[in-house]
Each structure stands twice: as structure tokens, then as C-alpha cells.
Amino acid sequence: MIQWSKSNDALGTVNRGNPAESGLCTLCRSDCQGKCETWMSSLKGRKMLYPRDFGTVTAGSGNTTHIGVSYNSLRIMGYNYGAHGVPQGLSNDPDDCIFPNVNISTSFGQDVKTKVRMPIMTGALGSTFIASKYWDSFAIGAALVGIPIVVGENVAGIDKQAIIENGRISKAPELERRIETYLNYYDGYGAIIIQMNVEDTRNGVAEYIIDKYGDQVIIELKWGQGAKDIGGEIQVADLDYALFLVNRGYIVDPDPRKADVQEAFRNGAIRSFARHSRLGYTDLSNYEELRKSFLESVAYLRSIGFKRITLKTGSYGMEALAAAIKLATEAKLDLLTVDGSGGGTGMSPWNMMETWGVPSILLHSKAYEYANILASRGDKVVDMAFAGGLAREDHIFKALSLGAPFVKLVCMGRATMIPAFLGSNIEGVLRPDRKAIVNGNWDSLPKNVTELGSKAEELFAGYYSVQSIVGAEAMKKIPYGAIAFWTMADKLACGLQQFLAGARKFSVTEMSRLDIATANRETEKETGIPFITSIQDEMAQKILNS
């Protein structure tokens, strides 16, 4: 097992806990006082692209020996001539071919194209209390950046204020809050995607949404996710709430209806209950039955008015991956998110997260292979998003290249949540009257923050950029977590532009698998991406022998 370094001296970052390949701690806390790279990027923005203490240091990479098959064993290629995808109105003159002119906007979808300002989207933010507590920061931040956000499963089902009778929702305040918060700041770029699992389907989520919001939202069917191979979970620490969830039709463990469990809870031996969702398709036994059921579900969603439909699948085996790509293509879905193991979650069994499923780079490599088979037959392959342990601008570049031309977006889960935590903690200190509203955890600013300043205008590099978007008066209502979200996304955008310029690609839509190389032979074998010294070697030999 590779051990990732807890500190980066060049950037001045430190992980509070054990780091994952993404650079995030394996356990990311909402009250964290810093300072991983994503945490610092939420404050300092694009300055985090460069080594610290300029003028007094030099810096050199320690990442040139690559072991094992992972995204880290992909290298980004640069070229020394040419310019591809130069935006309209510009030329290939060096004065035009500068990284700020790289166009990173893109789109996805079939008949209706959904535009996004940069090629990322959030992971599914569902019924976990983290998602609910920090939703304003997530949603407003994503809307201001112009990227899609996903409302995960079970949001209506666990809402005590929701009214669900005879399998039909008539009121869902929390789901409405989430949708409307995003739409209030939506300006034509991005989208809000509502995910459905077995319980959501039974509860009539799709019918409720289409009646209330029409085609303002995208509906997403869910087969699974990369962090676990069972249904979604949350924990509740209230016996009455646990019983409420049982009555809503959920699996609750341990069973709060049992007398011995209730007695154990009253005496403190049991302190919480885990709510679980059901597995899908347990009544099916082969691909043909799956195909029939899935296509019927899609047809039904279209019949009630949905123009945009997406699918998310988890890190199952190759049959399920092929089925997802084939059926999403056949059904003309707008997006397929392929979520590999190594991704994160609000709550999954830990050893399950550590040991189940196909790691992201392997799953993503096969996704490209299978999509290419369909494309070679003349099929218009569904647009895809890759997810699973991706957090930085180099991850975005590598994932888009690995899956090009089919992959349009990189889905980032935990990385997009960190700025919301950090911004809310800062807002709770600087605006104590809002501490409870924004769910701030701090009573005072830690040293990692005060060394940058003492007010929001000083702390967030993106503060005035956000203000330029919404105006000075509206800025008073923008949660600091949303400002931090924009600031972190701006760093990712700038870093992606720089990588693209070095690859001589001045539009993200020009990316290809020629933009990356493998750094060991094992990764070459698994991904189909040539080893780094094999790329252009034939041309090199011609030059030398000419």
C-alpha cells in the first residue's frame, strides 16, 4: 500500500489526518483548522498553484518515480510547437496563445445541451446531515462557478416535514430548499441534478419534481457509487427519528422497534441507528431483464416530461460497466457518471470503502475501451463524467484525457465540500449572529487563518471577484462557504488552463489521450496509454535519421 506524504513543503500544506491519493485526508472533518492543499486553495485561490515564499526559495519535484497503477502514474505531456483549438477571434500568434485565453467551458447532453463554465461537477449531496447543513454554500458556490450540482438520494424520504401518502409526495420542503437555492443564482451555466434510488422512486420524487419544476432540473437514475456496494446510509441519534424512518419504509439497524434495542438505547449501550436504502434490481437475474427494466424506466420519465435524464453507476465489475455505457447510449441519456473505488462518502462502512470494487483508473480505462467499441460501430456514445478520488487540477486534466473524447466532466465529491466547511467556520467567527445558521464550528480564527488576515475581504482571494458577479448589496447575503467554493474553483480553473496551454490545447474540447503518458509499464498495460518514452519516439527517430 502506497503511503502518501502528509506534508508538502513546497506548498506549505499539511494534512491533519492520513492523506489519500487525492491529497485529501481519508477522514475530512467539517471543523478542521487546516491545512491540506484544497483547504488552503479555498482561501488563497490560484496562489496555491505555486511554491511558497517566492524570492527566498527554489523548489524541485520529488514525484518522478512512479509505483503501481494509479492516476499518479499518469504524466501530463507538453509540446514545443503548435496550437490547437484556438478560440474564435484569436490567432496562433504567441500574444494570443496564452493560458488565460484557454477556453475551459464545455457542454454535455443529447437534444438539450447543458453548458458549464469549467469541466467539473459536484458529487451527490444527499441525505447526510453534512449535505443539509452546508447546502447554501455548496449550491450558491456551484451556481456562481457555473457547474452542475447533484442532490443525492433520500432527501425527501428523511425529511420530517415532507408529506408522502400512498406513494406520492405532496410536500418536500428540504428538497424544494435545495433546488431553489441553486436556481436563485443559476445564470444559464451548470444544472441541478436530482438523484433517485429505490425509495425515491417509490415515494414519487420524479412526479413531484416534474410537476413543480419542469425541465429546470435534470433527473438522475442511480445504480450505485464508488464508495460502497450497498444502498445509502445515514446515522441518527434519536429513537423517535429512527422509528419515523422505519415507518417511511427504510431499513434501520439496529431495529428500533425491538424492545431490547430500545432498552439498550435508553441505557446508553446503543447511541445511534444506521438508516439504509435498498439495493436495486434484486428481482432481475440477467442483462436482458435489466435492459428491459431500465429502458422502461427511462421511457416513463420521458413520458411525464423529463427532457434531460442521467445515470450514475458505481465501481461494479465489467459487465455492469458495459451495461451502463450501452444502455445509457441506447436510451440517449444526457450523462453517465462512472464512479470508481477510491471516492468518498458521508457514511459508508469503512472496510467496505477500503476493499470493495474497481479502483478509479482501472474502471475509467475500461469505460473508455467500451465506449470506443460502441463509437467504432457508429453509435453516438453517451457523454460521461469520471468520478472517484479526484480533487486537483492535474486530476481533472488526466481524467478528461484518459476518457477523451467521451468524458466531458470530472465529478468531485469531498473536494468541493471543504471550502463550504472552511467558509462557514470563518463566517461563524466573524459574524457570530450567523454561527448557528451557517453551522460554524470555531469560536476563534486559528493561526492558519489569521496569518492571512482578519476579515473576509482579506481572507478570500476570490472575495471581490464574487462581488463583481453579484454586486455589493447582494454580496451581504452570500455565505462565506460559497466565496471559498468560488475561490477554490478558480484555482482549479487556472491550473487546468496552464496545463492545457502547455499541451498546446487552447480549448478543453480539444483534449485527447495523446495529452497524457504512462510512467510505468504496468500502467501502460492497464490503461492503453503508451509509456512515456514510446510517445513520439518514431518521429524522434525520423528526425535523427533525416
LOBAPA-745755 format. One line per field, with one value per residue (C-alpha): residue in one letter; x, y, z. Coordinates in steps of 0.5 Angstrom, whole numbers. Each point is the difference from the previous one (the first is absolute). Layout:
N
code: [a:...] $
px: [X:...] $
py: [Y:...] $
pz: [Z:...] $
end
This chain:
546
code: [m:i:q:w:s:k:s:n:d:a:l:g:t:v:n:r:g:n:p:a:e:s:g:l:c:t:l:c:r:s:d:c:q:g:k:c:e:t:w:m:s:s:l:k:g:r:k:m:l:y:p:r:d:f:g:t:v:t:a:g:s:g:n:t:t:h:i:g:v:s:y:n:s:l:r:i:m:g:y:n:y:g:a:h:g:v:p:q:g:l:s:n:d:p:d:d:c:i:f:p:n:v:n:i:s:t:s:f:g:q:d:v:k:t:k:v:r:m:p:i:m:t:g:a:l:g:s:t:f:i:a:s:k:y:w:d:s:f:a:i:g:a:a:l:v:g:i:p:i:v:v:g:e:n:v:a:g:i:d:k:q:a:i:i:e:n:g:r:i:s:k:a:p:e:l:e:r:r:i:e:t:y:l:n:y:y:d:g:y:g:a:i:i:i:q:m:n:v:e:d:t:r:n:g:v:a:e:y:i:i:d:k:y:g:d:q:v:i:i:e:l:k:w:g:q:g:a:k:d:i:g:g:e:i:q:v:a:d:l:d:y:a:l:f:l:v:n:r:g:y:i:v:d:p:d:p:r:k:a:d:v:q:e:a:f:r:n:g:a:i:r:s:f:a:r:h:s:r:l:g:y:t:d:l:s:n:y:e:e:l:r:k:s:f:l:e:s:v:a:y:l:r:s:i:g:f:k:r:i:t:l:k:t:g:s:y:g:m:e:a:l:a:a:a:i:k:l:a:t:e:a:k:l:d:l:l:t:v:d:g:s:g:g:g:t:g:m:s:p:w:n:m:m:e:t:w:g:v:p:s:i:l:l:h:s:k:a:y:e:y:a:n:i:l:a:s:r:g:d:k:v:v:d:m:a:f:a:g:g:l:a:r:e:d:h:i:f:k:a:l:s:l:g:a:p:f:v:k:l:v:c:m:g:r:a:t:m:i:p:a:f:l:g:s:n:i:e:g:v:l:r:p:d:r:k:a:i:v:n:g:n:w:d:s:l:p:k:n:v:t:e:l:g:s:k:a:e:e:l:f:a:g:y:y:s:v:q:s:i:v:g:a:e:a:m:k:k:i:p:y:g:a:i:a:f:w:t:m:a:d:k:l:a:c:g:l:q:q:f:l:a:g:a:r:k:f:s:v:t:e:m:s:r:l:d:i:a:t:a:n:r:e:t:e:k:e:t:g:i:p:f:i:t:s:i:q:d:e:m:a:q:k:i:l:n:s] $
px: [0:3:1:-2:4:-3:3:2:6:0:-7:0:-6:-1:-5:-4:-1:2:1:-4:3:-5:4:-6:0:-3:-5:-1:-3:-5:3:7:5:5:3:0:1:-7:-2:6:-3:-7:4:6:-3:5:6:0:2:7:5:0:5:2:6:4:-1:1:-4:0:-4:0:-5:4:0:-7:-2:-6:-7:-3:-2:7:4:-3:4:-2:3:3:2:4:-4:-7:-6:-7:-7:2:-7:-3:2:7:6:6:5:3:-3:-7:2:1:-3:-5:-3:-1:-8:-2:-7:-4:-7:-3:-6:-4:-6:1:7:2:5:5:6:5:0:-2:-6:-1:-1:-7:-2:-6:-3:6:0:6:-3:-6:4:4:-4:-1:8:0:-6:2:7:-1:-5:5:5:-5:1:-5:-2:-3:-6:1:-5:-5:0:-8:0:3:-3:-5:-3:-2:-6:-1:-6:-2:7:-1:4:-5:5:8:3:7:0:-3:5:6:-3:-2:7:3:-5:0:8:-1:2:0:6:0:-6:-3:-1:-5:2:-5:1:-5:-3:0:-4:-5:-1:-2:6:0:-7:1:6:-3:-7:4:6:-1:6:4:3:3:-2:6:-1:5:3:5:6:8:0:-5:-4:-6:-5:1:1:-1:0:-5:1:-7:-5:-6:3:2:-7:-2:5:-3:-7:3:2:7:5:2:6:-1:-7:-3:-7:3:-1:8:2:-4:3:7:-1:-3:6:5:2:-2:0:-1:-4:2:-5:1:-3:-2:4:-3:-1:0:-6:4:4:4:1:-6:-4:4:0:-8:-1:5:-3:-7:2:3:-6:-4:4:0:-8:-1:4:8:4:7:1:7:2:5:4:5:6:-3:3:1:-7:-3:4:-1:-8:0:4:-4:-7:2:2:-6:-5:3:2:3:6:2:5:5:2:6:2:4:-5:-3:-7:-3:-1:2:2:8:3:-5:2:7:0:-6:-1:5:5:-2:6:-2:-7:1:5:-5:-6:4:1:-7:-2:5:-3:-7:3:3:-7:-2:-4:-1:3:-3:4:4:3:5:0:4:5:2:1:5:1:5:-5:-5:5:2:-8:-2:6:-1:-7:0:-4:-6:2:-3:0:4:-4:3:-3:3:5:-6:-2:6:-1:-7:3:5:-4:-6:5:3:-6:-3:6:0:-8:-2:-7:0:4:-5:-4:7:2:6:5:5:0:6:4:6:7:0:-6:3:6:-3:-5:-6:-6:-3:3:7:-1:-3:4:-7:-4:0:-1:-6:-2:1:-5:-6:1:2:-7:-1:7:-3:-4:5:2:8:0:-3:6:5:-3:1:7:2:-3:3:7:-2:-2:6:4:-3:1:7:1:-5:5:6:-3:-2:-7:-4:-7:-2:-4:7:3:2:3:7:0:2:5:1:6:1:-1:-6:-4:1:-3:-6:-2:2:4:7:6:3:7:-4:-4:2:6:-1:0:6:4:-2:3:6:1:-2] $
py: [0:7:5:7:5:4:7:4:4:4:2:1:-5:-6:-5:0:-8:-5:2:-4:1:6:4:0:-3:-7:3:7:4:6:3:-1:6:-2:0:-5:3:0:4:5:1:2:6:1:-2:0:2:-7:-2:2:-2:5:5:3:3:-4:-7:-5:-6:-7:-5:-7:-3:-3:-8:-3:-6:-4:1:7:7:2:-5:4:6:6:2:6:2:5:3:0:3:-4:3:7:4:3:7:-1:-3:-4:6:-1:6:-4:-6:1:-4:5:-1:-7:-2:-5:1:-6:-4:-6:-4:-2:4:5:3:2:5:0:5:-5:-7:-3:-1:-2:-7:-2:4:-4:-1:0:6:3:1:3:5:3:0:7:0:-6:3:7:-1:-5:4:6:-4:-3:-7:-6:-2:-6:-1:-7:-6:0:8:0:-7:2:7:0:6:-4:-3:-6:-4:-6:0:7:7:6:4:-1:7:-2:-3:7:4:-4:1:8:2:-2:2:7:1:-4:4:-5:-4:-6:-4:-3:-8:-3:-8:-5:-7:-6:4:7:-4:-3:7:3:5:0:2:5:4:0:3:5:2:-3:0:5:-7:-6:-7:-5:-7:-4:-7:1:4:-1:1:-6:-6:0:6:7:1:5:-1:3:1:1:-6:3:2:-7:-2:5:-2:-7:2:4:-7:0:-6:3:-4:-2:-1:6:-4:-5:0:-2:5:6:-2:0:7:3:-3:3:-7:2:7:0:-3:-1:1:-4:0:-6:-3:1:-5:-6:-3:-1:-5:2:5:0:0:6:4:-1:3:5:3:-1:5:5:0:1:6:3:-1:4:6:-1:2:-1:-7:-2:-6:-2:-6:-3:-4:-7:-4:0:-3:6:5:-2:-1:7:3:-4:2:7:0:-3:4:6:3:6:-2:-6:1:-6:0:-4:-3:5:5:3:0:3:-7:-7:-6:1:-6:-1:7:-3:-6:-1:2:2:6:6:0:-7:1:6:-3:-6:6:3:-7:-2:7:-1:-6:3:6:-4:-3:6:2:6:-1:3:6:-3:3:-3:0:-4:4:6:6:4:4:-6:-5:4:0:-7:-3:4:-2:-7:0:4:2:-3:3:7:1:-2:-2:3:-2:1:6:4:-1:3:7:0:-2:5:6:-2:-1:7:3:-2:3:7:0:-3:1:-5:-5:-5:2:-2:-6:3:-4:5:5:4:0:-5:2:-3:5:7:0:2:5:1:2:-4:5:-1:-8:-2:1:0:5:6:-5:-3:7:2:-5:1:7:4:-1:-7:-2:1:-6:-4:-6:0:-7:2:5:-5:-5:5:1:-7:-1:6:-3:-7:4:4:-6:-4:6:0:-8:1:5:-4:-5:5:-1:6:-3:-5:-4:-1:-5:-7:-6:3:5:-5:-5:-6:0:-8:-6:-3:7:0:-7:1:7:-1:7:-1:0:7:-1:-4:6:4:-5:-2:8:1:-6:3:7:-3:-4:5] $
pz: [0:-2:5:-2:3:6:-2:-6:2:-7:1:8:0:6:0:7:-1:-4:-8:-5:-8:-1:5:5:7:0:5:-1:6:-1:6:-3:1:-6:-4:-6:-7:-1:7:-2:-7:3:3:-5:-6:-6:4:2:-7:2:5:7:2:-7:-1:6:-2:-6:-1:-3:-1:3:-4:-6:3:-1:3:-1:-4:2:-3:3:-5:-6:-2:-4:-7:-2:-7:-3:-6:-3:3:-1:2:0:2:-6:-1:2:-4:2:1:7:2:-1:3:7:5:3:-7:0:0:5:-1:-3:0:1:-3:-5:-3:5:1:7:1:5:1:2:0:7:4:7:2:3:6:3:7:4:5:-3:-6:3:5:-5:-6:-1:-1:-5:-4:-1:-1:-5:-4:1:-3:-6:1:2:7:2:5:2:2:6:1:0:4:6:1:6:-4:-6:-1:-4:-1:-4:-3:-2:2:1:4:1:3:0:-7:-2:4:-3:-7:1:3:-6:-5:3:-2:-6:-7:-5:1:4:2:7:-1:5:1:1:4:1:6:-4:-6:5:3:-7:0:-7:-1:6:-4:-7:3:4:-4:-7:-4:4:3:-2:3:1:1:5:-1:5:2:1:8:1:-3:4:1:3:8:5:7:5:8:1:2:-3:-6:-1:1:-5:-5:0:-1:-6:-3:2:3:6:4:6:-1:5:0:4:8:2:-5:3:7:-3:-3:7:4:-5:-3:-7:-1:-8:-5:-7:-6:-6:-7:-4:-6:-7:-5:5:-4:-6:-2:-7:-4:-5:6:2:-6:-1:7:-1:-7:3:6:-5:-4:5:3:-7:-1:7:-3:1:-6:4:3:3:3:6:1:5:-1:-1:-5:-7:-2:4:-3:-7:1:3:-6:-5:3:1:-7:-3:5:-3:7:1:5:3:6:2:7:2:6:4:0:6:4:6:3:-3:4:1:-2:-6:-2:0:-3:-5:-7:-6:1:-4:-5:-2:0:-4:-5:-2:0:-6:-3:0:-3:-5:-2:-1:-4:-5:-1:-2:7:3:7:6:3:6:7:3:8:6:4:-5:3:-3:-7:-2:1:-4:-6:1:1:-6:-5:2:-2:-6:-4:4:7:1:7:6:6:7:7:6:-3:-2:8:3:-2:3:7:0:-2:5:5:-1:-1:7:3:-4:0:7:-1:-6:3:1:-7:-3:4:2:5:2:6:-3:-6:0:-1:-7:-2:4:-3:-7:3:5:-5:-5:-6:2:2:-7:-6:-4:4:-5:-6:3:2:-7:-2:5:2:6:3:-2:3:7:-1:-3:5:1:-2:-7:0:2:-5:-6:2:0:-6:-3:2:-4:-6:0:1:-6:-4:1:-1:-7:-2:1:-4:-6:1:1:1:4:-5:-4:5:-2:3:-3:5:6:0:5:5:1:-5:5:-1:-8:0:4:-3:-7:1:-3:4:0:-4:-5:-2:-6:0:-7:-2:4:-4:-6:2:2:-7:-4] $
end
